[in-house]
Amino acid sequence: MITLSLSISLYLDLGINKLSTLEGLGKLNNLYSLDLEHNKLTDLPNEVFNLEKLERLFVNDNSIPLSSIKQFDLKENGLGEKKEVNLFYTRNHVFNKKG
């Protein structure tokens, strides 16, 4: 008898969908690449930072302030001794509302 073990790595492309919020990504344990480019996101949920197998995160062309991305600390967010995470963060349009 032969027993096979299959591990599936996931790439999820949610780019160009006018998304303003995200939910349920924490359940995707094998997610290694997440493309959130060209949406209307203003923040990333904490569950994104806890994806243990995440290697690439694309957040280009949203409205996410850099302060939200700075929390992407490998040791603080459950990623342990991971070698690196490639973060793609350009053209994020952040506006301060003047009261």
C-alpha positions, 0 to 999 in steps of 0.5 A: 500500500502506498500513502501519498501526502499532498501539500497544496500551495496557494496563490490568490489573486484578488487584484483589480476588484475594488475591494475595501475590506478583507475577511477570512484570509486567516483560514488559508494556511497554505497561502504563499502569495497574495495579490491585492493590487489595484483595490480600495484597501485602507488597511490590512487585517491582522490575519494577513500578518499571521499567514505562516507560509506567506512569501509574497504580498502585493498591495500596490495601488491601494490607500494603505498607509505605510504605518499599517505595513510596518507591523509586518514584523516576522518575529512579532506576527507568528512568522517565526524564522521565515527567511523573508517575505517579499512586500510590493508596496508602491502607488499607495494613495494616502490622503489626510483629511483636514478638519 
